[in-house]
Amino acid sequence: MATVPTLGGAPFLTDAGLETCMVFKDGLDLPAFASFVLVDGPGRPNLDAYYRQFLALAERLGTGFVLDTPSWRANPDWGDQLGLDRAQLEAVNRRGIAMVSDLRRQTSIADNVPVNLVIGPRGDGYRPDATMHRNEAADYHAWQVAVGSSAGVDMVTAVTMNYLEEAQGIAAAAAREGVPCVISFTVETDGKLPTGMTLAEAVQRTDESSQGSVVYYMVNCAHPSHFVAALDDAQLRDRIGGIRANASRMSHAELDEAAELDDGDPAELAQDYVQLLDALPHVCVLGGCCGTDHRHVAAIAEACVPTIRARQST
């Protein structure tokens, strides 16, 4: 088992906006924005090259690296939309895990590269349009968590969670399997979840029901300017261990309508992360989301890794 990041621990990098890179940078077709179709398709070399550049960055900087599986859409409802039955969906989840596990074996930092099963929302990432009760969400996502656990992943991360109960359900499913879990919420431009719930309340209520399965929380798919003001709660600040922000300042609605990629300014985004570190004393995982690529993560890492290392020594 590889080392899993811990709050206030050694720095780890992770990747960037996988789907936006594949669509807008590499010109690939991702039906339903599902990157798992690349695992067995002609885009496989693009997927390999994408991960390798981030692993090389982590090797160069001597950090750990959270190695995500391309499985954000690889749950039953999205599989149905793409014509995959449950057996086919399980197979593609397993092949994605095998693919990144093979990439890990080729690095010099394998012991610090946990394989992370990425779990996306049942519905749309920007809108809570397929809401479930907590127990229903646990039952729904337990299938993918169990597949990942049996395939040997080191951790699972629920990414782009836009309402409380789905996050609670995934944390419960991870607790059943005994797999370390990370919950990553997304917020609107006002720093609140799309339901209007504050980030602080979402984290607190997920913690209360998680049976200790959530190692830390992240914020993803929002620009730092959208959520920096929401970090005024001490309990919230103490539970956030990772940041995967968007390059763009656009709202979710604007991003949904955008025909071109807004990749912002990597140097500017890196400075936004530096400011976030002032408010978030336990962040150890740094990556990007929509619109970001290896340039953004490299700039963020160069600007922020020294600060995280300095905190460890004090």
Secondary structure as UniProt FT lines:
FT   TURN            7..8
FT   STRAND          12..13
FT   HELIX           18..20
FT   HELIX           21..25
FT   HELIX           31..33
FT   HELIX           35..38
FT   TURN            42..43
FT   HELIX           44..61
FT   STRAND          64..65
FT   STRAND          67..68
FT   TURN            72..73
FT   HELIX           76..81
FT   TURN            82..83
FT   HELIX           86..105
FT   TURN            108..109
FT   HELIX           110..112
FT   STRAND          115..119
FT   HELIX           134..150
FT   TURN            151..152
FT   STRAND          155..161
FT   HELIX           164..177
FT   STRAND          181..185
FT   TURN            189..190
FT   TURN            194..195
FT   HELIX           199..209
FT   TURN            211..212
FT   STRAND          214..220
FT   HELIX           224..227
FT   HELIX           228..230
FT   HELIX           234..237
FT   TURN            238..239
FT   STRAND          240..245
FT   HELIX           252..257
FT   HELIX           266..279
FT   TURN            281..282
FT   STRAND          285..288
FT   TURN            290..291
FT   HELIX           294..312
//
